Amino acid sequence: MSTRSIVVPDGFTLHVENSASILLPQRTDAFINPIQEFNRDLSVACISVWADEYNRAKQQKLQAKQEKRAHQQPRKKRRVDDGTGAAVAEADAEDTADAEQNEVDEDAESAVNESRLQHKGAVILEALSATGLRSIRYAHEIPGIRYIIANDLSPAATAAMRRNVEINGFGPQEGDAEGKIRVTESDAVSLLYSKRTERVVDCVDLDPYGTASPFIDGAVQCVNDGGLLCVTCTDMTVLATNNYPEKAFSNYGGVPVKAEYCHEAALRLVIHSISTSAARYGRYVKPLLSLSIDFYVRIFVRVYNSPLEVKRAFSKTATYYVCTGCQASYEQPLGKVIEKVHEGSGNVNLLYRTNTATPTSSGRCDHCGHPLHIAGPMWSGPIHDQEFVEKVYDHTRNNQSKFGTAPRMLGMLSLAREELATPFFFTPSRLASAFQCVSPPFETVASGLLNAGHNVSRSHAQPGSLKTDAPTSVVHDVYRAWIKENPIKQEKIKPGSPAATLNAKEPTLIADLTPNIKAKTQTSNVKVVRYQTNPTPNWGPGMRPSKKRRAEEDA
């Protein structure tokens, strides 16, 4: 809709973001943060790619069901013969009645499933919509959407939503009494739970103030099989520091990490919370894209029904012991899955076992001798689906004019698509401080690891970061090779410090620091904004509206 055709009443301002135009009262608590445009752009791209795959899969399932029904043979009646014709007739009548009732029940259930599959387009539920800007952009920009449920508990927010939905042309229309965007005024948790039995919601978007933990349990239940769950958490003082470990445990079921990779650990804590919530109901999650952005984390996961896959969840969960000196991490998975092949039949049997080994029995780091702090449990599996990230990257590249933050999107997605699945990273400068040596260049450390036969990548979570599947001991040997070429002053190293212990150890690997052509990734050769600087002077999360202010607005 052209902004020229929108009449702005007195006391309102017009806010335009991409395809959406909304009216905002000059004095309002309906929350909107312009800095979150990147979040909304990224969500549009991810949901567009998912919706295309999801709707195609729905049509394939519907076609398979219809073909199966067309070729289904009629059931044979079970015959019972005890020597008397009357008994046979009575049994046949009883069996026939039971069989007919079973067929009616199965047909009814099949009809419900087919009816759901026949609905073209996905249904999105935005549980905390505020002004409705996100839902309006979804309705404008994402193809394959059936309708959107935009909800908020505040009467002032829902009034703003209805006004904005109307001026964008998504309200009730002739032939569509409810409209493409259906505004509801309800408690978000109650709404999510109420949708569990309806089986109509395909995508749930949670973007609250602070933590999303109160809404996760309802969200994983109400979303359909194969549906998408989009979660934002802005409580990084809880997730990414050790200031409130008790709060992190109560919200996410784990303790955060005090290390330079704390923001990646924050992602893994949130995914762990989603995974454990889903597992209670026989569902498992598959992370598609998990990003640490500015002052929040944004996670996209698909939710599937599979009791068998749920059993694997504990093998993708681990606690970590983190060194306070060199920041090395020791992983302790909660369990493991053992595959045993039967010699006779060749069938594969899965055995689920707990782990018995501990990373270290002394409570101190094997590398520098400093104390270890425990973190987790948290998700230890991949945080990105590389195939999905590649599709989102291609979608963004081919539609750059549709996204106001396209350059930043391409930069962050290019990092995510190359990022190794290995938990955690290090920065050469931070590890150099542990050795008390001159910081080696990024390419030098990467080349040493590549020449030793290991893989490397950057991490999206921090500039200058380096991920590798090499053991910590190999990483340290690369630094010892660098120190051999660039000696340090031993007299300045304090006895008993991490640097003294690290430098006293003899290398087990003679690292080759010859420049490796693979040290510069594909991302390094493309001029894009990979790591965003603070965009405005007053940058950061918005404040939660006070009770007094909400009461004034509602009145």
ChimeraX attribute file (.defattr): number of C-alpha atoms within 10 A of each C-alpha:
attribute: neighborCount
match mode: 1-to-1
recipient: residues
	/A:1	12
	/A:2	9
	/A:3	15
	/A:4	7
	/A:5	8
	/A:6	14
	/A:7	10
	/A:8	14
	/A:9	10
	/A:10	8
	/A:11	10
	/A:12	14
	/A:13	13
	/A:14	15
	/A:15	14
	/A:16	12
	/A:17	16
	/A:18	14
	/A:19	16
	/A:20	24
	/A:21	21
	/A:22	25
	/A:23	22
	/A:24	22
	/A:25	14
	/A:26	11
	/A:27	9
	/A:28	16
	/A:29	22
	/A:30	23
	/A:31	17
	/A:32	17
	/A:33	10
	/A:34	11
	/A:35	16
	/A:36	15
	/A:37	17
	/A:38	17
	/A:39	19
	/A:40	20
	/A:41	23
	/A:42	22
	/A:43	21
	/A:44	23
	/A:45	24
	/A:46	24
	/A:47	24
	/A:48	20
	/A:49	20
	/A:50	23
	/A:51	23
	/A:52	16
	/A:53	11
	/A:54	20
	/A:55	18
	/A:56	13
	/A:57	14
	/A:58	20
	/A:59	16
	/A:60	13
	/A:61	16
	/A:62	17
	/A:63	15
	/A:64	12
	/A:65	15
	/A:66	13
	/A:67	11
	/A:68	11
	/A:69	11
	/A:70	9
	/A:71	8
	/A:72	9
	/A:73	8
	/A:74	6
	/A:75	9
	/A:76	8
	/A:77	11
	/A:78	10
	/A:79	10
	/A:80	14
	/A:81	12
	/A:82	9
	/A:83	8
	/A:84	8
	/A:85	11
	/A:86	11
	/A:87	13
	/A:88	15
	/A:89	14
	/A:90	12
	/A:91	17
	/A:92	17
	/A:93	13
	/A:94	12
	/A:95	16
	/A:96	15
	/A:97	12
	/A:98	12
	/A:99	16
	/A:100	13
	/A:101	12
	/A:102	12
	/A:103	13
	/A:104	12
	/A:105	12
	/A:106	12
	/A:107	12
	/A:108	12
	/A:109	12
	/A:110	14
	/A:111	12
	/A:112	13
	/A:113	15
	/A:114	18
	/A:115	11
	/A:116	14
	/A:117	19
	/A:118	14
	/A:119	14
	/A:120	14
	/A:121	19
	/A:122	24
	/A:123	22
	/A:124	27
	/A:125	29
	/A:126	23
	/A:127	26
	/A:128	23
	/A:129	30
	/A:130	27
	/A:131	28
	/A:132	29
	/A:133	24
	/A:134	25
	/A:135	30
	/A:136	25
	/A:137	20
	/A:138	25
	/A:139	24
	/A:140	18
	/A:141	18
	/A:142	17
	/A:143	15
	/A:144	16
	/A:145	22
	/A:146	14
	/A:147	21
	/A:148	24
	/A:149	18
	/A:150	28
	/A:151	26
	/A:152	25
	/A:153	16
	/A:154	21
	/A:155	19
	/A:156	21
	/A:157	25
	/A:158	23
	/A:159	18
	/A:160	21
	/A:161	29
	/A:162	19
	/A:163	17
	/A:164	22
	/A:165	28
	/A:166	16
	/A:167	18
	/A:168	20
	/A:169	15
	/A:170	21
	/A:171	19
	/A:172	15
	/A:173	12
	/A:174	7
	/A:175	7
	/A:176	10
	/A:177	10
	/A:178	14
	/A:179	18
	/A:180	22
	/A:181	26
	/A:182	20
	/A:183	23
	/A:184	19
	/A:185	18
	/A:186	17
	/A:187	14
	/A:188	22
	/A:189	15
	/A:190	11
	/A:191	20
	/A:192	24
	/A:193	17
	/A:194	14
	/A:195	17
	/A:196	17
	/A:197	9
	/A:198	11
	/A:199	16
	/A:200	17
	/A:201	23
	/A:202	22
	/A:203	25
	/A:204	25
	/A:205	22
	/A:206	24
	/A:207	21
	/A:208	18
	/A:209	17
	/A:210	18
	/A:211	23
	/A:212	19
	/A:213	21
	/A:214	12
	/A:215	19
	/A:216	22
	/A:217	21
	/A:218	21
	/A:219	32
	/A:220	30
	/A:221	23
	/A:222	24
	/A:223	27
	/A:224	22
	/A:225	18
	/A:226	20
	/A:227	23
	/A:228	30
	/A:229	26
	/A:230	21
	/A:231	25
	/A:232	23
	/A:233	23
	/A:234	22
	/A:235	18
	/A:236	19
	/A:237	14
	/A:238	22
	/A:239	33
	/A:240	26
	/A:241	19
	/A:242	18
	/A:243	13
	/A:244	14
	/A:245	18
	/A:246	15
	/A:247	15
	/A:248	26
	/A:249	18
	/A:250	11
	/A:251	19
	/A:252	28
	/A:253	19
	/A:254	25
	/A:255	29
	/A:256	30
	/A:257	26
	/A:258	20
	/A:259	21
	/A:260	18
	/A:261	20
	/A:262	20
	/A:263	26
	/A:264	24
	/A:265	27
	/A:266	31
	/A:267	24
	/A:268	28
	/A:269	30
	/A:270	29
	/A:271	26
	/A:272	27
	/A:273	21
	/A:274	24
	/A:275	28
	/A:276	22
	/A:277	21
	/A:278	23
	/A:279	21
	/A:280	14
	/A:281	15
	/A:282	16
	/A:283	23
	/A:284	28
	/A:285	28
	/A:286	19
	/A:287	20
	/A:288	21
	/A:289	23
	/A:290	24
	/A:291	22
	/A:292	21
	/A:293	19
	/A:294	19
	/A:295	14
	/A:296	24
	/A:297	22
	/A:298	21
	/A:299	23
	/A:300	25
	/A:301	24
	/A:302	21
	/A:303	26
	/A:304	21
	/A:305	17
	/A:306	15
	/A:307	14
	/A:308	12
	/A:309	14
	/A:310	21
	/A:311	17
	/A:312	17
	/A:313	23
	/A:314	24
	/A:315	20
	/A:316	18
	/A:317	24
	/A:318	20
	/A:319	20
	/A:320	23
	/A:321	24
	/A:322	23
	/A:323	24
	/A:324	19
	/A:325	21
	/A:326	25
	/A:327	24
	/A:328	23
	/A:329	24
	/A:330	20
	/A:331	16
	/A:332	20
	/A:333	23
	/A:334	18
	/A:335	18
	/A:336	17
	/A:337	16
	/A:338	12
	/A:339	12
	/A:340	12
	/A:341	12
	/A:342	10
	/A:343	8
	/A:344	6
	/A:345	7
	/A:346	9
	/A:347	11
	/A:348	12
	/A:349	10
	/A:350	14
	/A:351	11
	/A:352	14
	/A:353	13
	/A:354	12
	/A:355	12
	/A:356	10
	/A:357	9
	/A:358	11
	/A:359	16
	/A:360	13
	/A:361	9
	/A:362	10
	/A:363	15
	/A:364	18
	/A:365	25
	/A:366	19
	/A:367	18
	/A:368	25
	/A:369	19
	/A:370	20
	/A:371	15
	/A:372	22
	/A:373	17
	/A:374	17
	/A:375	22
	/A:376	25
	/A:377	24
	/A:378	30
	/A:379	29
	/A:380	27
	/A:381	19
	/A:382	19
	/A:383	26
	/A:384	23
	/A:385	17
	/A:386	18
	/A:387	11
	/A:388	17
	/A:389	21
	/A:390	16
	/A:391	16
	/A:392	25
	/A:393	23
	/A:394	15
	/A:395	16
	/A:396	23
	/A:397	15
	/A:398	10
	/A:399	12
	/A:400	14
	/A:401	11
	/A:402	14
	/A:403	22
	/A:404	14
	/A:405	16
	/A:406	20
	/A:407	16
	/A:408	18
	/A:409	25
	/A:410	23
	/A:411	20
	/A:412	24
	/A:413	23
	/A:414	21
	/A:415	23
	/A:416	26
	/A:417	21
	/A:418	20
	/A:419	21
	/A:420	23
	/A:421	18
	/A:422	15
	/A:423	19
	/A:424	23
	/A:425	25
	/A:426	22
	/A:427	20
	/A:428	21
	/A:429	18
	/A:430	15
	/A:431	21
	/A:432	18
	/A:433	15
	/A:434	19
	/A:435	25
	/A:436	21
	/A:437	20
	/A:438	16
	/A:439	19
	/A:440	17
	/A:441	12
	/A:442	17
	/A:443	19
	/A:444	20
	/A:445	27
	/A:446	28
	/A:447	26
	/A:448	26
	/A:449	26
	/A:450	23
	/A:451	18
	/A:452	18
	/A:453	11
	/A:454	15
	/A:455	17
	/A:456	25
	/A:457	23
	/A:458	26
	/A:459	24
	/A:460	25
	/A:461	24
	/A:462	19
	/A:463	12
	/A:464	15
	/A:465	20
	/A:466	22
	/A:467	20
	/A:468	24
	/A:469	19
	/A:470	16
	/A:471	11
	/A:472	15
	/A:473	15
	/A:474	20
	/A:475	21
	/A:476	23
	/A:477	22
	/A:478	26
	/A:479	29
	/A:480	24
	/A:481	19
	/A:482	21
	/A:483	19
	/A:484	10
	/A:485	10
	/A:486	13
	/A:487	12
	/A:488	15
	/A:489	8
	/A:490	12
	/A:491	7
	/A:492	9
	/A:493	16
	/A:494	11
	/A:495	11
	/A:496	11
	/A:497	15
	/A:498	23
	/A:499	22
	/A:500	18
	/A:501	19
	/A:502	22
	/A:503	22
	/A:504	11
	/A:505	13
	/A:506	9
	/A:507	17
	/A:508	10
	/A:509	15
	/A:510	13
	/A:511	23
	/A:512	18
	/A:513	21
	/A:514	13
	/A:515	16
	/A:516	16
	/A:517	10
	/A:518	15
	/A:519	21
	/A:520	17
	/A:521	14
	/A:522	11
	/A:523	19
	/A:524	13
	/A:525	8
	/A:526	11
	/A:527	9
	/A:528	16
	/A:529	14
	/A:530	22
	/A:531	17
	/A:532	12
	/A:533	8
	/A:534	11
	/A:535	10
	/A:536	8
	/A:537	6
	/A:538	8
	/A:539	13
	/A:540	16
	/A:541	16
	/A:542	14
	/A:543	10
	/A:544	11
	/A:545	13
	/A:546	10
	/A:547	9
	/A:548	8
	/A:549	12
	/A:550	17
	/A:551	12
	/A:552	12
	/A:553	16
	/A:554	12
	/A:555	8
